[in-house]
Amino acid sequence: MTPTMNVQVAHQVPGRIRLKVPNVKDNPELIDQIKQMFHVIPGIEEVTVNPTTGSVVLQYDTDKHDEFHGHLERHTGGHERPPTNEIDALANKIGQEAEFLAEHSHTARVIVDYFKHFDDQIKLATGNVVDLKIVLALGIAGFTIFEVGASAATPVWVTISIFALNHMIQAGMAEAAKRAAEDDLDEEEEILAPA
């Protein structure tokens, strides 16, 4: 059985992720356990633990990006993956800005929480295939068709449809890669298990 540890992602870019582990401060035994735990994850190139700040920096091979994050989720109890395309990167930046504003305003907090809940409900209802980004894109396309007319909006409609289809395909591929990584881990555990 793989040990798990609850951590908070402080920063991440493809190839590097910095985790906050509060219990690592002034705990040399935990530092060694962390290094051993993360070194078994495929793709790890370097593990750096800073006991003063309570952070762990993992450098990994970007060619093994999906496999790395699949294994890291099992070891840490889950974390947010870095964006893999420009749309997700933009959505993450907007989300971070919204969170910043929500920390300083009650009204902003209510609005952010409402849209997070709305996004969660959309994902739940569609089996995590459709999210708020797709609904908003389709809403903009529908508004354009309604306001301008179907003949003028056809190119926008086609573009949005392709975008939505591409997003659903990417979501399905991520799930398939995650299942494949889980199957590989199960096989490794069976091989390494004492008879």
Secondary structure, DSSP 8 states (H G I E B T S, - for coil): -------EEEEEETTEEEEE-GGGTT-HHHHHHHHHHHHTSTTEEEEEEETTTTEEEEEE-GGGHHHHHHHHHHHHT------SSHHHHHHHHHHHHHHHHHHH-HHHHHHHHHHHHHHHHHHHHTTTS--HHHHHHHHHHHHHHHHH-HHHHHHHHHHHHHHHHHHHHHHHHHHHHHHHHHHHHHHHHHHHS--
